[in-house]
Amino acid sequence: MGTELSLALKDAADKVEEALDDLLPDANGPEAQVLEAMRYAAMGGGKRLRPFLTLQSGRLFGVDDETMVRVAAAVECVHVYSLVHDDLPAMDDDDLRRGKPTVHKKYDEATAILTGDALLTLAFEILSDDETHPDPYVRCKLVARLAKAIGARGMVAGQMIDLATENQSPDIGTVTRLQRLKTGELIAFACETGAIVGRASKEARHALEGYAHDLGLAFQMTDDLLDVEGDAEEAGKAVGKDAGRGKATFVDIMGAERARAQAELLSGQAARHLDLFDEKADLLRALTEFITNRQS
């Protein structure tokens, strides 16, 4: 299953890369710099984990790959926007992302802000286009669910909590909520897209919500471990930065050994949420183990 998962992850990355190449505007005209920066940020890097989840979610319900690739591209645009803004000096002030200079280092801060804005709005443009799905009801459901996932009660809320708790000592409940919102909500949307497009049952959507919740927390715990124990060259970004900025992490609160054990427990729970889908969800199950064993 490891080889099959690796091939599926690469296939998802290749497909979304091709879609982004088609969907991102060409860099010309007086606004060329922001268009170039959009491509710089979005192309040629990253695990493309969220597009993989999107495509696999669609396959659970027999949704056409052509539709789900466009949805996956929209999800990746949102993810990249969040990274571009997260790297800004006013946020995490990072110099390296995906093994290359961050957008504000490559260009400037104003360009980075506009690049994130443009990627975010492009995501909604993609989802609302009838080329993504002929049914306006489905398109509206995707747009509404994404807006909820990344707005002031979702990703943005998580980022605000992250900033507000710097150099404090938040409890495990606060850190869990922070990460569920900042990281987990977009992962949850990616997992639910196939159910939305495929008009799945409430039971199926609930199972995917549970999977996404546990997977997202396991992912973040592993990320926190990599920030403490990882290698910057292998990770493609700076490590040790959370401690330097006074950020509370799962490793700070639980210790490395307990955080690792908890991540493994959550990945197992995530896999069990998929019992409803039998062998159709084998790659999603395999991903839970991959998440906790990754090195970047």
BALOBA-1460 file (C-alpha; in Angstrom, 3 decimals):
// residues 296
<rec num="1" residu="m" x="0.000" y="0.000" z="0.000"/>
<rec num="2" residu="g" x="2.957" y="2.329" z="0.572"/>
<rec num="3" residu="t" x="3.908" y="2.262" z="-3.115"/>
<rec num="4" residu="e" x="0.285" y="2.662" z="-4.167"/>
<rec num="5" residu="l" x="-0.124" y="5.651" z="-1.863"/>
<rec num="6" residu="s" x="3.076" y="7.259" z="-3.171"/>
<rec num="7" residu="l" x="1.835" y="6.870" z="-6.739"/>
<rec num="8" residu="a" x="-1.585" y="8.273" z="-5.826"/>
<rec num="9" residu="l" x="-0.034" y="11.277" z="-4.088"/>
<rec num="10" residu="k" x="2.135" y="11.946" z="-7.134"/>
<rec num="11" residu="d" x="-0.852" y="11.542" z="-9.457"/>
<rec num="12" residu="a" x="-2.856" y="14.079" z="-7.432"/>
<rec num="13" residu="a" x="0.100" y="16.491" z="-7.405"/>
<rec num="14" residu="d" x="0.592" y="16.156" z="-11.155"/>
<rec num="15" residu="k" x="-3.074" y="16.673" z="-11.913"/>
<rec num="16" residu="v" x="-3.463" y="19.736" z="-9.736"/>
<rec num="17" residu="e" x="-0.209" y="21.178" z="-11.070"/>
<rec num="18" residu="e" x="-1.543" y="20.862" z="-14.620"/>
<rec num="19" residu="a" x="-4.881" y="22.375" z="-13.596"/>
<rec num="20" residu="l" x="-3.198" y="25.305" z="-11.836"/>
<rec num="21" residu="d" x="-1.053" y="25.933" z="-14.883"/>
<rec num="22" residu="d" x="-4.256" y="26.310" z="-16.922"/>
<rec num="23" residu="l" x="-6.194" y="28.290" z="-14.311"/>
<rec num="24" residu="l" x="-3.559" y="30.769" z="-13.155"/>
<rec num="25" residu="p" x="-3.449" y="33.870" z="-15.364"/>
<rec num="26" residu="d" x="-0.428" y="34.561" z="-17.550"/>
<rec num="27" residu="a" x="1.962" y="37.204" z="-16.236"/>
<rec num="28" residu="n" x="1.521" y="40.135" z="-18.591"/>
<rec num="29" residu="g" x="0.346" y="43.741" z="-18.481"/>
<rec num="30" residu="p" x="1.130" y="46.352" z="-15.826"/>
<rec num="31" residu="e" x="-0.120" y="43.929" z="-13.139"/>
<rec num="32" residu="a" x="2.385" y="41.279" z="-14.275"/>
<rec num="33" residu="q" x="4.272" y="41.148" z="-10.963"/>
<rec num="34" residu="v" x="1.338" y="39.872" z="-8.909"/>
<rec num="35" residu="l" x="0.424" y="37.355" z="-11.620"/>
<rec num="36" residu="e" x="4.012" y="36.122" z="-11.702"/>
<rec num="37" residu="a" x="4.038" y="35.897" z="-7.907"/>
<rec num="38" residu="m" x="0.840" y="33.801" z="-7.942"/>
<rec num="39" residu="r" x="2.573" y="31.274" z="-10.154"/>
<rec num="40" residu="y" x="5.756" y="31.448" z="-8.086"/>
<rec num="41" residu="a" x="3.813" y="30.624" z="-4.925"/>
<rec num="42" residu="a" x="1.480" y="27.973" z="-6.323"/>
<rec num="43" residu="m" x="3.540" y="25.995" z="-8.826"/>
<rec num="44" residu="g" x="6.205" y="23.365" z="-8.379"/>
<rec num="45" residu="g" x="6.187" y="22.536" z="-4.711"/>
<rec num="46" residu="g" x="4.431" y="21.159" z="-1.673"/>
<rec num="47" residu="k" x="2.965" y="17.780" z="-0.790"/>
<rec num="48" residu="r" x="-0.397" y="18.621" z="-2.406"/>
<rec num="49" residu="l" x="-2.020" y="16.746" z="0.472"/>
<rec num="50" residu="r" x="-5.308" y="18.641" z="0.280"/>
<rec num="51" residu="p" x="-5.747" y="17.994" z="-3.463"/>
<rec num="52" residu="f" x="-5.116" y="14.298" z="-2.774"/>
<rec num="53" residu="l" x="-7.843" y="14.308" z="-0.115"/>
<rec num="54" residu="t" x="-10.176" y="16.104" z="-2.520"/>
<rec num="55" residu="l" x="-9.649" y="13.591" z="-5.331"/>
<rec num="56" residu="q" x="-9.975" y="10.595" z="-3.031"/>
<rec num="57" residu="s" x="-13.133" y="12.036" z="-1.497"/>
<rec num="58" residu="g" x="-14.653" y="12.307" z="-4.959"/>
<rec num="59" residu="r" x="-13.731" y="8.736" z="-5.821"/>
<rec num="60" residu="l" x="-15.593" y="7.443" z="-2.763"/>
<rec num="61" residu="f" x="-18.798" y="8.632" z="-4.416"/>
<rec num="62" residu="g" x="-17.979" y="8.006" z="-8.057"/>
<rec num="63" residu="v" x="-17.553" y="11.686" z="-8.921"/>
<rec num="64" residu="d" x="-15.833" y="12.459" z="-12.216"/>
<rec num="65" residu="d" x="-12.137" y="13.264" z="-11.785"/>
<rec num="66" residu="e" x="-12.379" y="16.267" z="-14.092"/>
<rec num="67" residu="t" x="-14.730" y="17.974" z="-11.643"/>
<rec num="68" residu="m" x="-12.690" y="17.038" z="-8.592"/>
<rec num="69" residu="v" x="-9.407" y="18.228" z="-10.119"/>
<rec num="70" residu="r" x="-10.879" y="21.702" z="-10.505"/>
<rec num="71" residu="v" x="-12.145" y="21.585" z="-6.919"/>
<rec num="72" residu="a" x="-8.709" y="20.383" z="-5.805"/>
<rec num="73" residu="a" x="-7.096" y="23.319" z="-7.610"/>
<rec num="74" residu="a" x="-9.393" y="25.709" z="-5.748"/>
<rec num="75" residu="v" x="-8.475" y="24.055" z="-2.437"/>
<rec num="76" residu="e" x="-4.775" y="24.387" z="-3.235"/>
<rec num="77" residu="c" x="-5.202" y="28.070" z="-4.148"/>
<rec num="78" residu="v" x="-6.661" y="28.666" z="-0.681"/>
<rec num="79" residu="h" x="-3.892" y="26.689" z="0.986"/>
<rec num="80" residu="v" x="-1.175" y="28.605" z="-0.868"/>
<rec num="81" residu="y" x="-2.858" y="31.928" z="-0.050"/>
<rec num="82" residu="s" x="-2.779" y="30.984" z="3.624"/>
<rec num="83" residu="l" x="0.933" y="30.140" z="3.423"/>
<rec num="84" residu="v" x="1.812" y="33.383" z="1.636"/>
<rec num="85" residu="h" x="0.020" y="35.459" z="4.271"/>
<rec num="86" residu="d" x="1.253" y="33.263" z="7.147"/>
<rec num="87" residu="d" x="4.848" y="33.919" z="6.075"/>
<rec num="88" residu="l" x="4.480" y="37.726" z="6.204"/>
<rec num="89" residu="p" x="6.457" y="39.703" z="8.821"/>
<rec num="90" residu="a" x="3.200" y="40.633" z="10.581"/>
<rec num="91" residu="m" x="2.403" y="36.937" z="10.994"/>
<rec num="92" residu="d" x="5.153" y="34.277" z="11.270"/>
<rec num="93" residu="d" x="7.878" y="36.242" z="9.432"/>
<rec num="94" residu="d" x="9.377" y="33.308" z="7.525"/>
<rec num="95" residu="d" x="12.083" y="33.542" z="4.857"/>
<rec num="96" residu="l" x="11.781" y="30.038" z="3.379"/>
<rec num="97" residu="r" x="8.797" y="28.062" z="2.070"/>
<rec num="98" residu="r" x="8.856" y="24.867" z="0.019"/>
<rec num="99" residu="g" x="12.614" y="25.149" z="-0.274"/>
<rec num="100" residu="k" x="12.682" y="28.636" z="-1.811"/>
<rec num="101" residu="p" x="12.353" y="32.250" z="-0.634"/>
<rec num="102" residu="t" x="8.909" y="33.229" z="0.580"/>
<rec num="103" residu="v" x="6.866" y="35.545" z="-1.642"/>
<rec num="104" residu="h" x="7.555" y="38.689" z="0.384"/>
<rec num="105" residu="k" x="11.288" y="37.909" z="0.214"/>
<rec num="106" residu="k" x="11.238" y="37.157" z="-3.506"/>
<rec num="107" residu="y" x="9.175" y="40.263" z="-4.276"/>
<rec num="108" residu="d" x="7.968" y="42.542" z="-1.447"/>
<rec num="109" residu="e" x="5.330" y="42.626" z="1.274"/>
<rec num="110" residu="a" x="2.714" y="44.475" z="-0.759"/>
<rec num="111" residu="t" x="3.034" y="41.975" z="-3.593"/>
<rec num="112" residu="a" x="2.744" y="39.090" z="-1.128"/>
<rec num="113" residu="i" x="-0.490" y="40.513" z="0.335"/>
<rec num="114" residu="l" x="-1.977" y="40.974" z="-3.127"/>
<rec num="115" residu="t" x="-0.798" y="37.521" z="-4.195"/>
<rec num="116" residu="g" x="-2.629" y="35.905" z="-1.298"/>
<rec num="117" residu="d" x="-5.748" y="37.981" z="-2.005"/>
<rec num="118" residu="a" x="-5.674" y="36.995" z="-5.681"/>
<rec num="119" residu="l" x="-5.233" y="33.280" z="-4.959"/>
<rec num="120" residu="l" x="-8.084" y="33.323" z="-2.453"/>
<rec num="121" residu="t" x="-10.495" y="34.992" z="-4.831"/>
<rec num="122" residu="l" x="-9.400" y="32.731" z="-7.699"/>
<rec num="123" residu="a" x="-10.499" y="29.748" z="-5.616"/>
<rec num="124" residu="f" x="-14.060" y="31.078" z="-5.437"/>
<rec num="125" residu="e" x="-13.970" y="31.927" z="-9.145"/>
<rec num="126" residu="i" x="-13.070" y="28.297" z="-9.909"/>
<rec num="127" residu="l" x="-15.743" y="26.800" z="-7.653"/>
<rec num="128" residu="s" x="-18.503" y="29.071" z="-8.978"/>
<rec num="129" residu="d" x="-17.691" y="28.376" z="-12.645"/>
<rec num="130" residu="d" x="-20.088" y="26.035" z="-14.437"/>
<rec num="131" residu="e" x="-17.060" y="24.217" z="-15.864"/>
<rec num="132" residu="t" x="-16.524" y="22.862" z="-12.343"/>
<rec num="133" residu="h" x="-20.064" y="21.462" z="-12.086"/>
<rec num="134" residu="p" x="-23.221" y="22.043" z="-14.155"/>
<rec num="135" residu="d" x="-25.530" y="22.165" z="-11.119"/>
<rec num="136" residu="p" x="-25.624" y="25.649" z="-9.510"/>
<rec num="137" residu="y" x="-26.838" y="24.077" z="-6.243"/>
<rec num="138" residu="v" x="-23.650" y="22.008" z="-5.980"/>
<rec num="139" residu="r" x="-21.475" y="25.007" z="-6.824"/>
<rec num="140" residu="c" x="-23.214" y="27.135" z="-4.184"/>
<rec num="141" residu="k" x="-22.782" y="24.413" z="-1.557"/>
<rec num="142" residu="l" x="-19.054" y="24.220" z="-2.309"/>
<rec num="143" residu="v" x="-18.665" y="28.006" z="-2.149"/>
<rec num="144" residu="a" x="-20.641" y="28.273" z="1.100"/>
<rec num="145" residu="r" x="-18.798" y="25.425" z="2.799"/>
<rec num="146" residu="l" x="-15.394" y="26.800" z="1.804"/>
<rec num="147" residu="a" x="-16.309" y="30.304" z="2.986"/>
<rec num="148" residu="k" x="-17.288" y="28.895" z="6.368"/>
<rec num="149" residu="a" x="-14.112" y="26.800" z="6.607"/>
<rec num="150" residu="i" x="-11.697" y="29.660" z="6.006"/>
<rec num="151" residu="g" x="-13.461" y="32.732" z="7.393"/>
<rec num="152" residu="a" x="-13.774" y="34.375" z="10.787"/>
<rec num="153" residu="r" x="-15.101" y="31.154" z="12.344"/>
<rec num="154" residu="g" x="-12.549" y="28.973" z="10.587"/>
<rec num="155" residu="m" x="-8.987" y="29.429" z="9.335"/>
<rec num="156" residu="v" x="-8.880" y="33.169" z="10.036"/>
<rec num="157" residu="a" x="-10.066" y="32.555" z="13.590"/>
<rec num="158" residu="g" x="-7.303" y="30.011" z="14.082"/>
<rec num="159" residu="q" x="-4.696" y="32.476" z="12.840"/>
<rec num="160" residu="m" x="-6.021" y="35.151" z="15.204"/>
<rec num="161" residu="i" x="-5.826" y="32.776" z="18.173"/>
<rec num="162" residu="d" x="-2.289" y="31.864" z="17.090"/>
<rec num="163" residu="l" x="-1.228" y="35.514" z="17.178"/>
<rec num="164" residu="a" x="-3.144" y="36.289" z="20.367"/>
<rec num="165" residu="t" x="-1.529" y="33.463" z="22.351"/>
<rec num="166" residu="e" x="2.105" y="34.192" z="21.458"/>
<rec num="167" residu="n" x="4.301" y="34.316" z="24.575"/>
<rec num="168" residu="q" x="1.424" y="32.999" z="26.679"/>
<rec num="169" residu="s" x="0.738" y="29.560" z="28.105"/>
<rec num="170" residu="p" x="-2.576" y="28.429" z="26.599"/>
<rec num="171" residu="d" x="-4.032" y="25.132" z="27.759"/>
<rec num="172" residu="i" x="-4.397" y="22.045" z="25.591"/>
<rec num="173" residu="g" x="-8.008" y="22.928" z="24.766"/>
<rec num="174" residu="t" x="-7.025" y="26.316" z="23.351"/>
<rec num="175" residu="v" x="-4.176" y="24.895" z="21.272"/>
<rec num="176" residu="t" x="-6.412" y="22.114" z="19.977"/>
<rec num="177" residu="r" x="-9.078" y="24.623" z="18.922"/>
<rec num="178" residu="l" x="-6.434" y="26.857" z="17.354"/>
<rec num="179" residu="q" x="-5.114" y="24.034" z="15.183"/>
<rec num="180" residu="r" x="-8.548" y="22.625" z="14.387"/>
<rec num="181" residu="l" x="-9.476" y="26.003" z="12.942"/>
<rec num="182" residu="k" x="-6.180" y="27.130" z="11.406"/>
<rec num="183" residu="t" x="-5.186" y="23.807" z="9.816"/>
<rec num="184" residu="g" x="-8.066" y="21.410" z="10.257"/>
<rec num="185" residu="e" x="-10.934" y="23.328" z="8.680"/>
<rec num="186" residu="l" x="-9.427" y="23.384" z="5.178"/>
<rec num="187" residu="i" x="-8.490" y="19.708" z="5.509"/>
<rec num="188" residu="a" x="-12.101" y="19.034" z="6.505"/>
<rec num="189" residu="f" x="-13.392" y="20.916" z="3.467"/>
<rec num="190" residu="a" x="-11.090" y="18.908" z="1.174"/>
<rec num="191" residu="c" x="-12.400" y="15.666" z="2.678"/>
<rec num="192" residu="e" x="-16.042" y="16.723" z="2.354"/>
<rec num="193" residu="t" x="-15.942" y="17.967" z="-1.244"/>
<rec num="194" residu="g" x="-16.660" y="14.583" z="-2.777"/>
<rec num="195" residu="a" x="-19.634" y="14.126" z="-0.468"/>
<rec num="196" residu="i" x="-20.975" y="17.555" z="-1.459"/>
<rec num="197" residu="v" x="-20.572" y="16.965" z="-5.194"/>
<rec num="198" residu="g" x="-21.765" y="13.366" z="-4.910"/>
<rec num="199" residu="r" x="-24.772" y="14.374" z="-2.767"/>
<rec num="200" residu="a" x="-23.809" y="11.782" z="-0.176"/>
<rec num="201" residu="s" x="-25.790" y="10.767" z="2.877"/>
<rec num="202" residu="k" x="-25.437" y="12.534" z="6.221"/>
<rec num="203" residu="e" x="-23.849" y="9.365" z="7.580"/>
<rec num="204" residu="a" x="-21.130" y="9.436" z="4.928"/>
<rec num="205" residu="r" x="-20.453" y="13.140" z="5.463"/>
<rec num="206" residu="h" x="-20.290" y="12.619" z="9.230"/>
<rec num="207" residu="a" x="-17.735" y="9.825" z="8.748"/>
<rec num="208" residu="l" x="-15.553" y="12.073" z="6.599"/>
<rec num="209" residu="e" x="-15.854" y="14.915" z="9.117"/>
<rec num="210" residu="g" x="-14.596" y="12.585" z="11.857"/>
<rec num="211" residu="y" x="-11.758" y="11.372" z="9.655"/>
<rec num="212" residu="a" x="-10.722" y="14.920" z="8.796"/>
<rec num="213" residu="h" x="-10.868" y="16.081" z="12.426"/>
<rec num="214" residu="d" x="-8.525" y="13.350" z="13.674"/>
<rec num="215" residu="l" x="-6.279" y="13.493" z="10.607"/>
<rec num="216" residu="g" x="-5.864" y="17.262" z="10.925"/>
<rec num="217" residu="l" x="-4.804" y="17.051" z="14.569"/>
<rec num="218" residu="a" x="-2.413" y="14.168" z="13.862"/>
<rec num="219" residu="f" x="-0.944" y="16.219" z="11.006"/>
<rec num="220" residu="q" x="-0.384" y="19.243" z="13.250"/>
<rec num="221" residu="m" x="1.142" y="17.222" z="16.077"/>
<rec num="222" residu="t" x="3.586" y="15.741" z="13.588"/>
<rec num="223" residu="d" x="4.285" y="19.244" z="12.254"/>
<rec num="224" residu="d" x="5.062" y="20.404" z="15.794"/>
<rec num="225" residu="l" x="7.415" y="17.461" z="16.268"/>
<rec num="226" residu="l" x="9.176" y="18.278" z="12.993"/>
<rec num="227" residu="d" x="9.595" y="21.890" z="14.096"/>
<rec num="228" residu="v" x="11.501" y="20.622" z="17.130"/>
<rec num="229" residu="e" x="13.304" y="17.610" z="15.668"/>
<rec num="230" residu="g" x="13.274" y="18.151" z="11.889"/>
<rec num="231" residu="d" x="15.894" y="19.266" z="9.391"/>
<rec num="232" residu="a" x="15.337" y="22.571" z="7.576"/>
<rec num="233" residu="e" x="16.725" y="21.309" z="4.259"/>
<rec num="234" residu="e" x="14.499" y="18.235" z="4.276"/>
<rec num="235" residu="a" x="11.467" y="20.172" z="5.504"/>
<rec num="236" residu="g" x="11.929" y="22.946" z="2.933"/>
<rec num="237" residu="k" x="11.254" y="25.578" z="5.589"/>
<rec num="238" residu="a" x="12.730" y="26.905" z="8.807"/>
<rec num="239" residu="v" x="12.552" y="24.692" z="11.886"/>
<rec num="240" residu="g" x="12.603" y="25.715" z="15.543"/>
<rec num="241" residu="k" x="10.661" y="28.860" z="14.680"/>
<rec num="242" residu="d" x="7.677" y="28.188" z="16.951"/>
<rec num="243" residu="a" x="9.803" y="28.308" z="20.093"/>
<rec num="244" residu="g" x="11.563" y="31.412" z="18.814"/>
<rec num="245" residu="r" x="8.247" y="33.248" z="18.483"/>
<rec num="246" residu="g" x="6.881" y="32.057" z="21.801"/>
<rec num="247" residu="k" x="4.168" y="29.915" z="20.211"/>
<rec num="248" residu="a" x="2.537" y="27.202" z="22.270"/>
<rec num="249" residu="t" x="2.527" y="23.842" z="20.502"/>
<rec num="250" residu="f" x="1.363" y="20.333" z="21.259"/>
<rec num="251" residu="v" x="4.994" y="19.393" z="21.955"/>
<rec num="252" residu="d" x="5.339" y="22.232" z="24.491"/>
<rec num="253" residu="i" x="2.252" y="21.122" z="26.371"/>
<rec num="254" residu="m" x="2.494" y="17.339" z="26.046"/>
<rec num="255" residu="g" x="6.178" y="16.672" z="25.489"/>
<rec num="256" residu="a" x="7.573" y="14.997" z="22.381"/>
<rec num="257" residu="e" x="6.956" y="11.396" z="23.433"/>
<rec num="258" residu="r" x="3.329" y="11.954" z="24.386"/>
<rec num="259" residu="a" x="2.656" y="14.109" z="21.314"/>
<rec num="260" residu="r" x="4.019" y="11.357" z="19.066"/>
<rec num="261" residu="a" x="1.879" y="8.741" z="20.807"/>
<rec num="262" residu="q" x="-1.198" y="10.960" z="20.572"/>
<rec num="263" residu="a" x="-0.604" y="11.568" z="16.860"/>
<rec num="264" residu="e" x="-0.449" y="7.821" z="16.285"/>
<rec num="265" residu="l" x="-3.634" y="7.318" z="18.319"/>
<rec num="266" residu="l" x="-5.456" y="9.985" z="16.306"/>
<rec num="267" residu="s" x="-4.296" y="8.537" z="12.994"/>
<rec num="268" residu="g" x="-5.722" y="5.174" z="14.043"/>
<rec num="269" residu="q" x="-9.011" y="6.800" z="15.018"/>
<rec num="270" residu="a" x="-9.106" y="8.611" z="11.686"/>
<rec num="271" residu="a" x="-8.773" y="5.327" z="9.805"/>
<rec num="272" residu="r" x="-11.624" y="3.753" z="11.768"/>
<rec num="273" residu="h" x="-13.990" y="6.530" z="10.724"/>
<rec num="274" residu="l" x="-13.702" y="5.125" z="7.200"/>
<rec num="275" residu="d" x="-15.147" y="1.677" z="7.988"/>
<rec num="276" residu="l" x="-18.327" y="2.739" z="6.182"/>
<rec num="277" residu="f" x="-16.502" y="2.863" z="2.830"/>
<rec num="278" residu="d" x="-14.804" y="-0.572" z="2.781"/>
<rec num="279" residu="e" x="-11.849" y="-0.924" z="0.360"/>
<rec num="280" residu="k" x="-12.738" y="2.271" z="-1.533"/>
<rec num="281" residu="a" x="-11.093" y="4.211" z="1.290"/>
<rec num="282" residu="d" x="-7.867" y="2.172" z="1.504"/>
<rec num="283" residu="l" x="-5.697" y="5.039" z="0.255"/>
<rec num="284" residu="l" x="-7.252" y="7.431" z="2.761"/>
<rec num="285" residu="r" x="-6.512" y="4.880" z="5.487"/>
<rec num="286" residu="a" x="-2.922" y="4.528" z="4.286"/>
<rec num="287" residu="l" x="-2.545" y="8.309" z="4.441"/>
<rec num="288" residu="t" x="-3.110" y="8.290" z="8.203"/>
<rec num="289" residu="e" x="0.075" y="6.287" z="8.727"/>
<rec num="290" residu="f" x="1.966" y="8.374" z="6.183"/>
<rec num="291" residu="i" x="1.024" y="11.567" z="8.071"/>
<rec num="292" residu="t" x="2.623" y="10.476" z="11.321"/>
<rec num="293" residu="n" x="5.767" y="9.026" z="9.681"/>
<rec num="294" residu="r" x="6.565" y="11.929" z="7.345"/>
<rec num="295" residu="q" x="9.820" y="13.867" z="7.566"/>
<rec num="296" residu="s" x="8.661" y="17.108" z="5.927"/>
